[in-house]
Structures are given as structure tokens and as C-alpha cells.
Amino acid sequence: MFSSHKRKYKDEEYQDTRLGLQAVQEKQNIIESAAKEIGLEIEIEKITDYAEIATYGVAATPGIVIDGKVVHAGGLPKQKDALKWLQA
């Protein structure tokens, strides 16, 4: 019974990770699309180390940091917001 519970926990953890990765890709697509819309060349750095993420004060991912400033954390941003951040 314990091993069955343990397996289920691992499966749930794996599913959560997969959903998290999907959100990261969607976030990247939103940022890239906004940059393209305004003709801005950008460089995207993916940070996956939780200790490094925490140094930005981001508690909920995905987070977005532009020029060292956290502009968004948790959930997916809206395209219009991404445009504002990139134009600032």
C-alpha cells in the first residue's frame, strides 16, 4: 500500500512538472511574439535553478524578469502586458 501511494505521488509530481513546462513555453511564445510585433530583438534566458529564481523574489513561476526587474510572476501574462514591459 505504501509503494502504491508513493507511485501515485510521483505520477502527480510528473504531471505538474509537465504542465509547468508547458506554461513556460507558452510564456516564452507570448514574449517572443510581443517583441516581434514591435521589432525588438531579445535574448531569453531560462533559469531553472530554484535557488537562483528565489534571488529575484519570485515565489510563483513562471516569472518574467526584464533587465533585472521582475515584471510578472505566476500564471501566463497577457500579450498587451508583455508589449508594455518590452517598450518600457
QUITA-V283561 format. One record per residue. N is the residue number from 1. OMEGA is omega in radians with two decimals (NA if undefined). Layout:
# QUITA-V283561
N,OMEGA
N,OMEGA
This chain:
# QUITA-V283561
1,3.13
2,-3.12
3,3.10
4,3.11
5,-3.13
6,3.12
7,-3.13
8,3.13
9,3.14
10,3.12
11,3.13
12,3.13
13,3.14
14,3.13
15,3.11
16,3.13
17,3.13
18,3.12
19,3.11
20,3.13
21,3.10
22,3.12
23,3.12
24,3.14
25,3.12
26,3.11
27,3.13
28,3.11
29,3.13
30,-3.12
31,3.14
32,3.13
33,3.13
34,3.13
35,3.12
36,-3.12
37,-3.12
38,3.09
39,-3.10
40,3.07
41,-3.10
42,3.02
43,-3.12
44,3.08
45,3.11
46,3.10
47,-3.10
48,3.13
49,-3.06
50,3.12
51,3.12
52,3.09
53,-3.12
54,3.13
55,3.08
56,-3.11
57,-3.14
58,-3.14
59,-3.13
60,3.13
61,0.02
62,3.09
63,3.12
64,3.11
65,3.11
66,-3.12
67,3.07
68,-3.12
69,3.09
70,3.13
71,-3.11
72,3.04
73,3.11
74,3.12
75,-3.12
76,3.11
77,3.04
78,-3.14
79,-3.11
80,3.10
81,3.11
82,3.10
83,3.12
84,-3.10
85,-3.08
86,-3.13
87,-3.09
88,NA
